[in-house]
């Protein structure tokens, strides 16, 4: 069974789909953070230096978002955004 087949089968279950959908904001934040870092041409080490922290902290930030175990604070997100040459923007949109 391929990864896509396994994912499709799992998401066919309502309980799994609900949990997966609940993590969508974290996955979107991670995708945007990684995209911004890549566009800036920076490594985790370089982002960490600009944030005044260690590479392991940036790695942990990115990996915990991928697992949904942690949501970074606004302050940390702002520091990350500044380190990659961006500005954090938070909006409320209608559902």
Secondary structure, 3 states (H helix, E strand, C coil): CCHHHHHHHHHCCHHHHHHHHHCHHHHHHHHHHHHHHHHHCCCHHHHHHHHCCCHHHHHHHHHHHHHCCCCCCHHHHHHHHHHCCCCCCCCCCCC
